[in-house]
Amino acid sequence: MHIAPHDNRNRPIVDAGHDLVPLNYFNIVKLTQGESFDYEVPGYETCVVPATGTVDVEVGGKTFESLGKRTRDVWDGEPEGVYAPVGATVRITCRSDATETFVAGARYDRVLEPFDVRADQIDLVQYGSDDTKTHRKIKHILGANQHDRVGRLLVSELYTVGQGGWSGFPSHKHDTDRLPEETRHDETYNFRFRPDYGSGLQMLQRQENEPGDAYHIVNGSTVLIDKGYHPCAVLPGYEMYYFTILGGLSQRSLKQYFQPTHAEQLKTIPGIMDMVAKFK
């Protein structure tokens, strides 16, 4: 499902219990200096990540100050985040001129402890190649390094390296719990392009070797992945970024199932298995 860019007025784009991706939660909060926004999501753990701007984040009486250093856009520095436990009362206060802040969430049933992830703690993986049109960089905010501190939520930022090319290839899915081959993880993306008038394509093939759907994605597009194989591409001449939320049904670690038709391509993409190993 594609949700076109719009002014959500700080209301959830993907609310708790969504029909397609019930394991995910997603909001974009826009504030100006001195403004605050409060939220509480029963049954969901969340992560606060400024796309741009600097915020203070208060979680149940504990304050994490000066989160986020990016000013122009998501290419302007490293991400930072604050983990908030299930059902916590969270306040985001803008300390810069303005902020656009992502709030990612996943359904979970235990209450853990809040913590912050600063720029020097980001888990970085780079894979693919220019030759295979798959050169990508992933910055994990809640990744393998935080595995023992988080319930079911995985949060990362994915960047194209160079202009044009494919992500999420070889085609894979994660819509069914059938370990050890695959896990059920709902997934939500929010896309950005540089320059911001760039665009791309999100494919969603729900059955092996059957025609699927394709969505024209633009700056600010949100895509919900409920079922099927889902590679995406950016037009030549443009860079692409997407904020990625994964929520597991029965475990946090993601087990992707690569489409058999294209599985041979795994041998052509440098470092791809290192990328797979980071989603824990």
Backbone torsions as a table, in degrees:
resi	resn	phi	psi	omega
1	MET	NA	135.6	177.4
2	HIS	-108.0	129.6	174.1
3	ILE	-111.7	115.2	-176.5
4	ALA	-67.0	152.9	177.1
5	PRO	-56.9	138.6	178.8
6	HIS	-160.4	165.4	175.3
7	ASP	-82.0	102.4	-177.9
8	ASN	-82.4	-3.8	175.8
9	ARG	53.8	38.7	177.8
10	ASN	65.2	19.6	174.0
11	ARG	-99.7	147.3	-175.0
12	PRO	-54.4	134.4	172.4
13	ILE	-79.6	-38.8	172.1
14	VAL	-122.5	104.5	-175.9
15	ASP	-86.5	166.5	176.8
16	ALA	-55.5	137.2	177.5
17	GLY	75.3	23.3	-179.9
18	HIS	-56.1	144.5	-175.3
19	ASP	-61.3	-40.8	-175.7
20	LEU	-87.7	-41.9	-176.0
21	VAL	-127.3	69.6	-175.9
22	PRO	-64.9	-15.0	179.7
23	LEU	-86.4	-3.6	-176.1
24	ASN	-114.3	156.5	170.5
25	TYR	-139.9	140.6	179.4
26	PHE	-151.6	130.6	175.3
27	ASN	-138.3	151.1	170.1
28	ILE	-117.8	122.1	-176.6
29	VAL	-112.3	123.3	178.3
30	LYS	-114.3	126.1	-177.5
31	LEU	-136.0	158.6	169.8
32	THR	-110.3	169.2	-171.9
33	GLN	-51.8	128.3	178.1
34	GLY	90.1	-17.4	179.5
35	GLU	-76.5	150.7	177.9
36	SER	-126.5	156.4	176.3
37	PHE	-137.1	129.3	179.4
38	ASP	-109.0	141.6	174.1
39	TYR	-148.3	161.1	176.2
40	GLU	-153.0	127.5	-177.0
41	VAL	-124.0	90.8	179.8
42	PRO	-57.1	134.4	177.4
43	GLY	83.6	2.8	-179.0
44	TYR	-133.3	132.1	166.7
45	GLU	-83.7	150.1	-175.1
46	THR	-135.8	166.2	176.8
47	CYS	-138.6	128.7	-179.6
48	VAL	-98.8	122.5	-177.0
49	VAL	-134.1	108.7	175.1
50	PRO	-65.7	123.4	171.0
51	ALA	-70.7	-45.9	172.2
52	THR	-142.6	156.0	178.7
53	GLY	90.5	176.5	-178.2
54	THR	-124.4	134.6	-178.5
55	VAL	-133.7	156.2	162.8
56	ASP	-98.8	140.4	-179.4
57	VAL	-123.5	120.1	177.3
58	GLU	-105.1	125.1	-178.7
59	VAL	-123.9	106.9	177.5
60	GLY	54.3	39.3	177.8
61	GLY	92.8	-8.7	176.9
62	LYS	-102.6	130.0	-174.1
63	THR	-109.9	131.6	173.7
64	PHE	-110.7	112.4	-170.3
65	GLU	-92.3	151.3	170.4
66	SER	52.8	55.5	177.2
67	LEU	-88.0	125.7	177.5
68	GLY	96.5	129.6	-178.6
69	LYS	-124.4	-0.2	-176.0
70	ARG	-79.8	142.0	-177.7
71	THR	-115.0	-55.4	-172.5
72	ARG	-75.1	-52.2	-174.7
73	ASP	-164.4	-173.1	-175.5
74	VAL	-74.4	-8.0	174.4
75	TRP	-87.6	-5.5	-172.4
76	ASP	-93.7	62.2	177.0
77	GLY	112.9	-178.2	-175.5
78	GLU	-88.5	150.5	176.6
79	PRO	-75.6	161.0	170.8
80	GLU	-140.1	158.3	-177.8
81	GLY	-152.0	162.1	173.0
82	VAL	-127.7	127.5	176.3
83	TYR	-87.5	131.0	177.4
84	ALA	-119.3	129.7	-177.2
85	PRO	-66.7	168.7	179.6
86	VAL	-52.6	128.1	173.6
87	GLY	70.6	6.6	-177.8
88	ALA	-66.5	149.0	170.8
89	THR	-83.8	120.8	-173.8
90	VAL	-121.3	135.4	173.9
91	ARG	-121.5	127.2	175.7
92	ILE	-108.1	124.2	-180.0
93	THR	-122.0	127.3	-177.4
94	CYS	-78.4	127.7	179.3
95	ARG	-109.2	-14.7	176.7
96	SER	-96.5	-175.8	178.3
97	ASP	-58.8	-38.2	179.0
98	ALA	-158.1	163.4	174.8
99	THR	-145.0	146.5	163.9
100	GLU	-118.9	116.3	-171.9
101	THR	-121.7	130.6	175.3
102	PHE	-86.7	141.6	170.3
103	VAL	-123.1	112.5	-179.1
104	ALA	-104.2	146.9	179.5
105	GLY	-148.3	157.7	175.2
106	ALA	-140.5	145.5	179.8
107	ARG	-69.1	137.5	-179.6
108	TYR	-159.3	163.0	-173.2
109	ASP	-123.7	10.5	176.9
110	ARG	-125.5	153.5	-179.8
111	VAL	-102.9	120.0	179.9
112	LEU	-108.4	-167.8	-177.3
113	GLU	-100.6	142.6	176.7
114	PRO	-72.1	154.3	175.2
115	PHE	-161.1	164.5	177.8
116	ASP	-112.6	156.9	176.1
117	VAL	-125.5	113.5	-177.4
118	ARG	-95.5	170.7	-172.7
119	ALA	-54.4	-38.0	-177.5
120	ASP	-79.0	0.2	178.1
121	GLN	-108.1	1.8	-179.9
122	ILE	-67.2	137.6	179.5
123	ASP	-95.0	112.2	-172.9
124	LEU	-105.1	136.1	172.0
125	VAL	-137.0	137.9	177.7
126	GLN	-126.3	136.1	-175.0
127	TYR	-148.6	174.7	178.7
128	GLY	82.7	-170.0	-178.3
129	SER	-156.2	159.0	175.4
130	ASP	-64.5	-37.6	-177.4
131	ASP	-62.5	-37.6	-178.6
132	THR	-90.8	2.9	-180.0
133	LYS	60.1	32.0	-176.1
134	THR	-129.1	20.4	-173.2
135	HIS	-74.2	116.1	-173.1
136	ARG	-139.6	155.9	175.7
137	LYS	-128.4	129.8	178.5
138	ILE	-117.3	130.2	176.4
139	LYS	-110.8	107.1	-178.5
140	HIS	-85.5	121.2	177.0
141	ILE	-89.6	-51.7	168.7
142	LEU	-114.5	92.3	-177.7
143	GLY	-125.9	-144.9	-176.5
144	ALA	-62.8	-32.7	-177.9
145	ASN	-65.0	-22.9	-178.6
146	GLN	-108.9	19.2	-170.5
147	HIS	-57.8	-38.7	-176.6
148	ASP	-84.1	-0.9	-175.9
149	ARG	-112.5	-3.3	-174.2
150	VAL	-128.6	151.1	-178.6
151	GLY	-81.3	-77.6	-174.9
152	ARG	-127.4	4.0	-170.2
153	LEU	-96.0	130.1	171.7
154	LEU	-120.3	129.8	-178.3
155	VAL	-132.8	129.3	-179.7
156	SER	-151.2	167.8	174.1
157	GLU	-121.6	131.6	-178.7
158	LEU	-116.6	132.6	-177.7
159	TYR	-123.1	139.8	165.7
160	THR	-70.9	147.1	172.2
161	VAL	-104.9	111.9	-169.9
162	GLY	86.2	-166.9	-173.2
163	GLN	-116.2	136.0	-179.2
164	GLY	83.7	171.8	175.4
165	GLY	109.2	-174.8	-170.3
166	TRP	-117.5	150.3	170.6
167	SER	-126.5	160.0	178.1
168	GLY	67.0	26.4	179.5
169	PHE	-123.4	142.0	2.1
170	PRO	-60.0	147.7	-176.8
171	SER	-53.3	135.9	-178.9
172	HIS	-142.9	166.8	175.6
173	LYS	-142.6	166.5	176.6
174	HIS	-156.6	64.1	-175.1
175	ASP	-114.7	2.7	-175.8
176	THR	-139.1	131.6	173.9
177	ASP	-80.1	106.2	177.9
178	ARG	-152.9	65.8	-179.8
179	LEU	-62.8	145.3	9.7
180	PRO	-92.0	5.0	-174.6
181	GLU	-77.9	-32.4	-168.9
182	GLU	-162.5	151.3	172.1
183	THR	-121.5	156.9	173.6
184	ARG	-87.9	113.3	174.0
185	HIS	-132.9	114.8	170.0
186	ASP	-70.3	148.6	-175.5
187	GLU	-138.6	139.6	177.5
188	THR	-130.6	134.4	178.3
189	TYR	-117.9	148.4	164.0
190	ASN	-128.7	123.6	-170.8
191	PHE	-99.2	147.2	169.9
192	ARG	-136.4	151.7	-178.8
193	PHE	-130.1	150.3	175.4
194	ARG	-130.5	120.0	-9.0
195	PRO	-57.9	162.5	-169.2
196	ASP	-74.4	-4.8	174.0
197	TYR	-92.7	6.1	173.0
198	GLY	-68.9	170.1	179.1
199	SER	-159.1	178.4	-177.3
200	GLY	-159.2	-161.3	-174.1
201	LEU	-138.2	130.2	172.3
202	GLN	-110.8	119.7	177.0
203	MET	-95.9	151.6	176.3
204	LEU	-146.5	100.9	-177.6
205	GLN	-104.3	108.3	-170.4
206	ARG	-82.7	-20.0	178.3
207	GLN	-133.6	142.5	179.9
208	GLU	-53.9	124.6	173.4
209	ASN	61.4	23.6	172.8
210	GLU	-115.8	147.4	178.5
211	PRO	-57.3	141.4	-179.8
212	GLY	-118.6	-152.6	179.6
213	ASP	-111.0	157.9	174.8
214	ALA	-139.2	136.5	-178.3
215	TYR	-118.8	135.5	174.0
216	HIS	-80.8	111.8	-177.2
217	ILE	-100.3	139.3	-179.1
218	VAL	-128.7	-179.8	-178.9
219	ASN	-60.2	117.1	-178.9
220	GLY	97.8	-2.0	177.8
221	SER	-63.1	142.3	171.8
222	THR	-115.0	133.3	179.7
223	VAL	-123.9	134.5	178.9
224	LEU	-107.8	125.1	-178.9
225	ILE	-108.0	104.5	-179.2
226	ASP	-101.4	-30.7	-174.7
227	LYS	-162.4	137.3	171.4
228	GLY	108.4	175.3	179.4
229	TYR	-80.9	137.8	-166.1
230	HIS	-144.0	63.4	171.9
231	PRO	-73.6	158.7	176.6
232	CYS	-139.9	161.4	-175.7
233	ALA	-142.5	154.9	175.8
234	VAL	-116.6	144.9	-179.6
235	LEU	-62.6	149.0	173.6
236	PRO	-56.4	140.6	178.5
237	GLY	92.0	-2.3	-178.0
238	TYR	-130.1	150.1	173.3
239	GLU	-99.9	148.0	-178.3
240	MET	-126.8	144.2	176.5
241	TYR	-131.9	143.6	164.8
242	TYR	-144.4	136.6	175.0
243	PHE	-80.8	127.7	-169.4
244	THR	-120.0	127.8	176.9
245	ILE	-119.2	125.8	174.8
246	LEU	-124.0	132.8	175.5
247	GLY	-127.4	123.3	-177.0
248	GLY	-87.8	148.2	177.6
249	LEU	-77.2	-45.1	-173.6
250	SER	-123.5	-13.0	177.7
251	GLN	-155.7	165.0	-179.8
252	ARG	-82.8	-42.1	-177.1
253	SER	-62.2	131.3	-179.5
254	LEU	-88.7	129.8	173.4
255	LYS	-117.0	105.1	-179.4
256	GLN	-81.4	145.0	173.8
257	TYR	-110.9	113.1	-177.3
258	PHE	-81.3	136.5	-177.6
259	GLN	-59.5	122.2	-176.1
260	PRO	-54.9	-34.9	-179.4
261	THR	-57.0	-34.7	-174.0
262	HIS	-113.3	8.4	-172.8
263	ALA	-61.9	-27.8	178.6
264	GLU	-61.0	-24.1	-179.4
265	GLN	-67.3	-18.3	176.9
266	LEU	-56.6	-30.7	-178.2
267	LYS	-75.2	-13.9	-174.6
268	THR	-98.7	-10.3	-171.2
269	ILE	-108.6	108.7	-176.7
270	PRO	-61.5	133.7	172.6
271	GLY	76.9	7.6	-173.5
272	ILE	-67.8	-33.2	179.9
273	MET	-71.7	-27.7	171.6
274	ASP	-64.5	-38.7	176.9
275	MET	-62.2	-46.7	-179.5
276	VAL	-58.9	-39.1	-176.1
277	ALA	-68.2	-20.2	-177.1
278	LYS	-78.8	-15.5	-177.5
279	PHE	-87.7	74.4	-178.2
280	LYS	-126.1	NA	NA
